Amino acid sequence: MTNHHHIALIGGTGKSGKYLTKKLLKEGFSIKMLLRNPDRLELHHPAIDKIKGDARNPEDIERLLQGCTAVLSTLGQPKGEPPIFSTATNNVLHAMNKLQITRYIVTTGLSVDVPNDYKSEKVQQASDWMRVNYAPTTNDKQLEYEILAQCSVDWTLVRLPLIEQTEITKGIKVDLGNCPGDQVSAADLANFIVEQLQSEAYIRKAPFIASI
C-alpha cells in the first residue's frame, strides 16, 4: 500500500468535504484542492494548494492530480446544473491512468445499487424515492458506479445515508450490502475516508457506512 502524503481533493468545501479537509490537515497531509472560486475559501493553511477549476473540465482535473498519490472526492451536485458525478469520475480516472495514480475514494448516496446488495425495505424505499424525485442525479450516480466497476484503479465508493454536520464522532458501522443506519456524522465520515488511504479492506468495493 502506497504511503500517501499528497492528496487531490474534490468537493473539499462542501457539507462533508470541509470536515474531511480539516481531518487531512490535522493528520499532516498536503492537499491540492479543486475550487471554482478559490478566493471564497475561508480556510488558509500552508498545506493547501488551491487549484482553480471545475471537475467537469479534464484539463483542470489533470492539473489537480499532478504530483498527488491519491484522489478523494466528496463532490456535491451543483444546484440547477446537469448531473456532475459520472463526468467528474471519468475525468479523474483518465487523469489517474495518465499520471499513474492508483487510489481513488469517492462518496455517493445509498440509492446506488451494487451486485449482491440485500437492502432492507426501508433502504430500498429510500432508494426508490430518490429515483423518482431526483432521477437525473440518481441515475448519474449509478452510472458513476458502473464506470468504476469497469476500471482498473483501486477505487472505493462510500455509500452514505443522511450526513449530520457535526464534529462529534460516534464510531462507524460498515456493511457491504445494506445501509446500517439513518445518519453518518461528517466527522466519522472524514475519519473513515482517511483510514482507507492506508487500508485495502474496501478496495474495488462500495461499502455503506453509518454512525453508531
Residue frames as qw, qx, qy, qz and C-alpha x, y, z in Angstrom:
[[0.000, 0.888, 0.459, 0.000, 0.00, 0.00, 0.00],
 [0.391, 0.539, -0.020, 0.745, 1.38, 3.38, -1.05],
 [0.350, -0.504, -0.434, 0.660, 2.23, 5.78, 1.77],
 [0.188, 0.750, 0.423, 0.472, 0.06, 8.72, 0.71],
 [0.347, -0.400, -0.249, 0.811, 1.12, 12.26, 1.58],
 [0.090, 0.223, -0.223, -0.945, -0.12, 14.45, -1.29],
 [0.284, 0.454, 0.830, -0.158, -3.89, 14.32, -1.73],
 [0.109, -0.155, -0.427, -0.884, -6.01, 15.67, -4.58],
 [0.099, 0.398, 0.758, -0.507, -9.32, 16.75, -3.07],
 [0.155, -0.289, -0.523, -0.787, -12.56, 17.44, -4.93],
 [0.505, -0.614, -0.478, -0.374, -15.56, 18.84, -3.07],
 [0.537, -0.062, -0.555, 0.633, -13.44, 19.93, -0.12],
 [0.076, -0.105, 0.233, -0.964, -15.64, 22.91, 0.77],
 [0.531, -0.309, -0.537, -0.579, -18.97, 21.07, 0.81],
 [0.696, -0.544, 0.018, -0.469, -21.13, 19.81, 3.67],
 [0.944, -0.300, 0.073, 0.119, -18.90, 16.81, 4.33],
 [0.728, 0.482, -0.109, 0.475, -15.80, 17.96, 2.45],
 [0.033, -0.814, 0.274, -0.511, -14.95, 20.72, 4.90],
 [0.777, -0.529, 0.298, -0.169, -14.71, 18.14, 7.70],
 [0.943, 0.157, 0.099, 0.277, -12.52, 15.94, 5.51],
 [0.404, 0.751, -0.179, 0.491, -10.26, 18.90, 4.76],
 [0.377, -0.767, 0.347, -0.386, -9.78, 19.59, 8.47],
 [0.931, -0.264, 0.253, -0.012, -9.06, 15.91, 9.16],
 [0.827, 0.421, -0.015, 0.372, -6.45, 15.73, 6.40],
 [0.156, 0.796, -0.279, 0.515, -4.71, 18.83, 7.72],
 [0.648, -0.631, 0.310, -0.292, -4.79, 17.50, 11.27],
 [0.956, -0.092, 0.251, 0.120, -3.14, 14.27, 10.08],
 [0.374, -0.629, 0.427, 0.531, -0.38, 16.16, 8.26],
 [0.630, 0.391, 0.575, 0.346, -1.37, 15.63, 4.64],
 [0.029, -0.335, 0.259, 0.906, -0.64, 18.10, 1.86],
 [0.443, 0.570, 0.669, -0.176, -3.77, 18.93, -0.13],
 [0.016, -0.045, 0.451, 0.891, -4.35, 20.13, -3.66],
 [0.266, 0.496, 0.696, -0.445, -7.94, 21.36, -3.60],
 [0.145, 0.336, 0.612, 0.701, -10.06, 21.96, -6.68],
 [0.019, 0.586, 0.477, -0.655, -12.10, 25.15, -6.28],
 [0.329, 0.717, 0.497, 0.362, -14.40, 27.01, -8.64],
 [0.017, -0.909, -0.001, -0.417, -13.82, 30.20, -6.66],
 [0.696, 0.012, -0.470, 0.542, -10.52, 29.97, -4.72],
 [0.049, 0.395, -0.236, 0.887, -10.97, 33.45, -3.22],
 [0.644, -0.459, -0.132, -0.598, -14.04, 32.22, -1.33],
 [0.794, -0.128, -0.551, 0.222, -12.09, 29.60, 0.62],
 [0.374, -0.860, 0.094, -0.334, -12.08, 30.91, 4.17],
 [0.871, -0.423, 0.171, 0.183, -9.61, 28.29, 5.40],
 [0.393, 0.824, -0.392, 0.115, -6.00, 29.38, 4.92],
 [0.825, -0.438, 0.346, 0.085, -3.27, 26.83, 5.57],
 [0.032, 0.708, -0.610, -0.355, 0.24, 26.37, 4.12],
 [0.380, -0.091, 0.912, 0.125, -0.54, 22.70, 3.33],
 [0.533, 0.615, 0.552, -0.179, -3.40, 23.68, 0.97],
 [0.175, -0.192, 0.517, 0.816, -2.62, 24.33, -2.70],
 [0.476, 0.563, 0.423, -0.526, -5.69, 25.93, -4.29],
 [0.238, 0.010, 0.737, 0.633, -6.39, 24.92, -7.90],
 [0.436, 0.403, 0.135, -0.793, -8.99, 26.99, -9.73],
 [0.204, 0.135, -0.825, -0.509, -11.17, 24.79, -11.90],
 [0.757, 0.016, 0.101, -0.646, -14.21, 22.61, -12.46],
 [0.564, -0.191, 0.803, -0.039, -14.47, 18.84, -12.07],
 [0.743, 0.524, 0.394, -0.131, -16.17, 18.64, -15.47],
 [0.395, 0.859, -0.311, -0.096, -13.09, 20.04, -17.19],
 [0.971, 0.023, -0.089, 0.222, -10.50, 17.32, -17.97],
 [0.490, 0.555, -0.273, 0.613, -7.61, 19.78, -18.07],
 [0.351, -0.685, 0.273, -0.577, -8.48, 21.13, -14.62],
 [0.932, -0.322, 0.091, -0.138, -8.61, 17.63, -13.18],
 [0.863, 0.261, -0.169, 0.399, -5.24, 16.77, -14.67],
 [0.169, 0.658, -0.313, 0.664, -3.69, 19.91, -13.16],
 [0.650, -0.582, 0.189, -0.451, -5.24, 18.99, -9.81],
 [0.986, -0.165, 0.040, -0.009, -3.85, 15.45, -9.81],
 [0.635, 0.575, -0.349, 0.379, -0.29, 16.28, -10.85],
 [0.152, 0.502, -0.615, 0.589, 2.09, 15.45, -8.00],
 [0.658, -0.323, 0.331, -0.594, -0.54, 13.62, -5.94],
 [0.075, 0.214, -0.974, 0.002, -0.66, 9.97, -4.86],
 [0.041, 0.415, 0.900, -0.127, -4.39, 9.62, -4.14],
 [0.196, -0.269, -0.291, -0.897, -7.67, 11.30, -5.08],
 [0.005, 0.387, 0.802, -0.455, -10.55, 11.93, -2.66],
 [0.160, -0.261, -0.384, -0.871, -13.95, 13.25, -3.74],
 [0.055, 0.467, 0.748, -0.469, -16.93, 14.38, -1.67],
 [0.024, -0.053, -0.392, -0.918, -18.34, 16.20, -4.67],
 [0.301, 0.476, 0.643, -0.519, -21.88, 17.53, -4.38],
 [0.341, 0.535, 0.645, 0.426, -24.39, 18.26, -7.12],
 [0.070, -0.115, -0.014, 0.991, -24.42, 21.98, -8.07],
 [0.330, 0.558, 0.607, -0.461, -27.95, 23.35, -7.91],
 [0.482, 0.752, 0.120, -0.434, -29.65, 23.91, -11.23],
 [0.173, 0.642, -0.656, -0.357, -26.89, 22.24, -13.25],
 [0.851, 0.181, -0.422, -0.254, -26.73, 18.94, -15.17],
 [0.913, -0.399, 0.079, 0.039, -25.59, 15.84, -13.22],
 [0.105, 0.875, -0.471, 0.044, -21.87, 16.02, -12.49],
 [0.713, -0.481, 0.506, -0.067, -20.80, 12.70, -10.96],
 [0.898, 0.188, 0.345, 0.197, -20.10, 10.39, -13.90],
 [0.486, 0.823, -0.070, 0.285, -18.36, 13.17, -15.85],
 [0.249, -0.845, 0.432, -0.194, -16.14, 14.05, -12.91],
 [0.788, -0.323, 0.523, 0.025, -15.20, 10.43, -12.27],
 [0.825, 0.485, 0.189, 0.220, -14.48, 9.82, -15.96],
 [0.261, 0.890, -0.236, 0.291, -12.13, 12.80, -15.90],
 [0.503, -0.691, 0.496, -0.151, -10.47, 11.63, -12.69],
 [0.901, -0.047, 0.423, 0.084, -9.92, 8.11, -13.99],
 [0.695, 0.669, 0.030, 0.261, -8.44, 9.37, -17.26],
 [0.052, 0.873, -0.373, 0.309, -6.00, 11.62, -15.39],
 [0.717, -0.504, 0.468, -0.113, -5.16, 8.88, -12.88],
 [0.922, 0.204, 0.275, 0.180, -4.22, 6.50, -15.66],
 [0.507, 0.787, -0.102, 0.337, -2.12, 9.15, -17.40],
 [0.076, -0.795, 0.436, -0.414, -0.32, 10.13, -14.20],
 [0.627, 0.084, -0.756, 0.169, -0.09, 6.57, -12.81],
 [0.308, -0.275, 0.521, -0.747, -2.11, 7.28, -9.66],
 [0.341, -0.088, -0.922, -0.160, -3.94, 4.24, -8.31],
 [0.148, -0.378, -0.794, 0.452, -6.06, 5.23, -5.27],
 [0.225, -0.295, -0.266, -0.890, -9.49, 6.89, -5.62],
 [0.098, -0.383, -0.824, 0.407, -12.02, 7.24, -2.79],
 [0.191, -0.212, -0.290, -0.914, -15.36, 8.85, -3.60],
 [0.237, 0.231, 0.736, -0.590, -18.66, 9.28, -1.76],
 [0.284, -0.183, -0.617, -0.711, -22.16, 8.69, -3.09],
 [0.577, -0.223, 0.196, -0.761, -25.73, 8.11, -1.93],
 [0.454, -0.094, 0.852, -0.240, -27.44, 5.00, -0.62],
 [0.738, 0.458, 0.150, -0.472, -29.56, 4.76, -3.79],
 [0.355, 0.580, -0.688, -0.254, -26.66, 3.25, -5.76],
 [0.957, -0.067, 0.178, -0.220, -27.17, -0.47, -6.38],
 [0.078, 0.605, -0.788, -0.080, -24.30, -2.95, -6.41],
 [0.749, 0.034, -0.623, -0.223, -24.44, -6.69, -7.19],
 [0.566, -0.151, -0.746, 0.318, -25.15, -8.81, -4.09],
 [0.199, -0.282, 0.278, -0.896, -26.89, -5.97, -2.23],
 [0.319, -0.422, -0.848, 0.020, -29.53, -7.02, 0.28],
 [0.083, -0.272, 0.125, -0.951, -31.10, -3.64, 1.04],
 [0.078, 0.344, 0.795, -0.494, -33.72, -3.58, 3.77],
 [0.149, 0.715, 0.653, 0.202, -37.25, -2.49, 2.89],
 [0.169, -0.898, -0.166, 0.370, -36.56, 0.92, 4.44],
 [0.313, -0.511, 0.444, 0.666, -33.34, 1.46, 2.48],
 [0.301, 0.257, 0.764, 0.510, -34.94, 0.22, -0.74],
 [0.071, 0.846, 0.528, -0.018, -37.86, 2.61, -0.28],
 [0.210, -0.824, 0.094, 0.518, -35.41, 5.48, 0.23],
 [0.353, -0.206, 0.649, 0.642, -33.54, 4.43, -2.92],
 [0.233, 0.529, 0.746, 0.332, -36.75, 4.26, -4.94],
 [0.039, -0.905, -0.327, 0.269, -37.84, 7.68, -3.64],
 [0.259, -0.633, 0.339, 0.646, -34.56, 9.19, -4.84],
 [0.319, 0.078, 0.757, 0.565, -35.00, 7.63, -8.28],
 [0.127, 0.733, 0.653, 0.140, -38.48, 9.12, -8.60],
 [0.128, -0.948, -0.217, 0.194, -37.76, 12.58, -7.20],
 [0.121, -0.826, 0.418, 0.358, -34.14, 13.11, -8.28],
 [0.924, 0.279, 0.260, 0.030, -33.95, 10.87, -11.33],
 [0.567, 0.768, -0.236, 0.180, -31.17, 12.63, -13.30],
 [0.069, -0.730, 0.613, -0.294, -28.66, 12.79, -10.44],
 [0.776, -0.247, 0.533, -0.231, -29.63, 9.37, -9.06],
 [0.906, 0.402, 0.125, 0.034, -29.17, 7.76, -12.47],
 [0.406, 0.799, -0.373, 0.241, -25.87, 9.57, -12.91],
 [0.401, -0.614, 0.626, -0.267, -24.60, 8.26, -9.57],
 [0.907, 0.030, 0.410, -0.092, -25.49, 4.74, -10.69],
 [0.732, 0.659, -0.092, 0.146, -23.59, 5.36, -13.92],
 [0.023, -0.817, 0.527, -0.235, -20.61, 6.52, -11.87],
 [0.706, -0.342, 0.604, -0.142, -20.57, 3.15, -10.11],
 [0.899, 0.369, 0.237, 0.017, -20.78, 1.30, -13.43],
 [0.448, 0.818, -0.306, 0.189, -17.78, 3.28, -14.70],
 [0.301, -0.680, 0.625, -0.237, -15.78, 2.47, -11.57],
 [0.865, -0.094, 0.469, -0.152, -16.68, -1.21, -11.77],
 [0.848, 0.506, 0.099, 0.123, -15.10, -1.38, -15.24],
 [0.232, 0.876, -0.371, 0.202, -11.87, 0.47, -14.41],
 [0.833, 0.101, -0.448, 0.308, -8.56, -0.86, -13.11],
 [0.076, 0.562, -0.431, 0.702, -7.73, 1.64, -10.34],
 [0.343, -0.223, -0.814, 0.413, -8.04, 0.92, -6.61],
 [0.274, -0.421, -0.133, -0.855, -11.36, 2.67, -6.03],
 [0.114, -0.341, -0.837, 0.413, -13.68, 2.73, -3.03],
 [0.240, -0.437, -0.357, -0.790, -17.22, 4.09, -3.41],
 [0.074, -0.134, -0.741, 0.654, -18.56, 5.04, 0.03],
 [0.270, -0.508, -0.612, -0.544, -22.38, 4.88, 0.13],
 [0.097, 0.022, -0.499, 0.861, -23.96, 7.24, 2.65],
 [0.119, -0.714, -0.689, 0.029, -27.22, 7.95, 4.47],
 [0.050, -0.955, -0.142, -0.256, -28.05, 11.48, 5.66],
 [0.578, 0.220, -0.343, 0.707, -24.90, 13.38, 6.65],
 [0.430, -0.849, -0.291, 0.094, -25.05, 15.00, 10.07],
 [0.402, 0.683, -0.200, 0.576, -22.82, 18.08, 10.08],
 [0.621, -0.765, 0.098, -0.139, -21.11, 17.68, 13.42],
 [0.232, 0.666, -0.671, 0.227, -17.61, 17.35, 14.84],
 [0.681, -0.342, 0.536, -0.364, -18.88, 14.65, 17.20],
 [0.426, 0.312, -0.824, -0.206, -17.50, 11.19, 16.44],
 [0.784, -0.211, 0.275, -0.514, -19.61, 8.19, 17.37],
 [0.418, -0.220, 0.869, 0.145, -17.86, 5.37, 15.56],
 [0.485, 0.350, -0.453, -0.662, -18.77, 3.72, 12.28],
 [0.731, 0.103, 0.661, -0.135, -20.78, 0.69, 11.22],
 [0.209, 0.469, -0.617, -0.596, -19.92, -0.73, 7.80],
 [0.702, 0.215, 0.658, -0.164, -21.95, -3.09, 5.61],
 [0.146, -0.229, 0.675, 0.686, -21.34, -4.11, 2.02],
 [0.013, -0.312, -0.852, -0.420, -24.98, -4.85, 1.19],
 [0.253, -0.769, -0.552, -0.200, -27.30, -2.72, 3.32],
 [0.066, 0.624, -0.222, 0.746, -27.08, 0.70, 4.94],
 [0.524, -0.238, -0.741, 0.345, -26.62, 0.07, 8.70],
 [0.191, -0.520, -0.468, 0.688, -28.11, 3.35, 9.95],
 [0.232, 0.856, 0.460, 0.038, -30.03, 6.52, 9.16],
 [0.052, 0.990, -0.126, 0.034, -27.22, 9.05, 9.60],
 [0.819, 0.030, -0.132, 0.557, -23.48, 9.44, 9.48],
 [0.307, -0.866, -0.003, 0.395, -21.54, 12.11, 11.34],
 [0.523, 0.831, -0.164, 0.096, -19.45, 14.23, 8.98],
 [0.198, -0.752, 0.617, -0.119, -16.54, 13.75, 11.37],
 [0.770, -0.117, 0.625, -0.050, -16.99, 9.97, 11.34],
 [0.775, 0.607, 0.176, 0.033, -17.11, 10.03, 7.55],
 [0.231, 0.885, -0.394, 0.095, -13.90, 12.04, 7.40],
 [0.478, -0.540, 0.687, -0.092, -12.18, 9.58, 9.73],
 [0.848, 0.171, 0.500, -0.037, -13.34, 6.62, 7.63],
 [0.652, 0.756, -0.030, 0.050, -12.13, 8.12, 4.37],
 [0.037, 0.829, -0.545, 0.119, -8.70, 8.96, 5.76],
 [0.673, -0.324, 0.657, -0.103, -8.39, 5.46, 7.24],
 [0.870, 0.391, 0.299, -0.033, -8.99, 3.98, 3.78],
 [0.353, 0.856, -0.377, -0.022, -5.83, 5.64, 2.48],
 [0.029, -0.546, 0.825, -0.143, -3.86, 3.02, 4.42],
 [0.615, 0.011, 0.721, -0.318, -6.30, 0.12, 4.13],
 [0.179, 0.149, -0.796, -0.558, -7.04, -2.46, 1.45],
 [0.290, 0.216, 0.847, -0.389, -10.27, -3.63, 3.12],
 [0.466, 0.649, 0.484, -0.358, -12.65, -1.91, 0.70],
 [0.018, -0.450, 0.553, 0.701, -10.64, -1.62, -2.49],
 [0.268, -0.004, -0.736, -0.622, -12.94, -2.06, -5.51],
 [0.184, -0.460, -0.857, 0.141, -15.93, -2.23, -3.16],
 [0.174, -0.490, -0.180, -0.835, -18.87, 0.05, -2.30],
 [0.302, -0.278, -0.791, 0.453, -19.43, -0.11, 1.45],
 [0.314, -0.784, -0.298, -0.446, -22.37, 1.52, 3.18],
 [0.391, 0.000, -0.584, 0.711, -21.37, 3.34, 6.35],
 [0.371, -0.755, -0.279, -0.462, -23.37, 4.91, 9.20],
 [0.021, -0.504, 0.573, -0.646, -22.56, 6.26, 12.63],
 [0.352, -0.192, -0.888, 0.226, -23.20, 4.02, 15.62]]
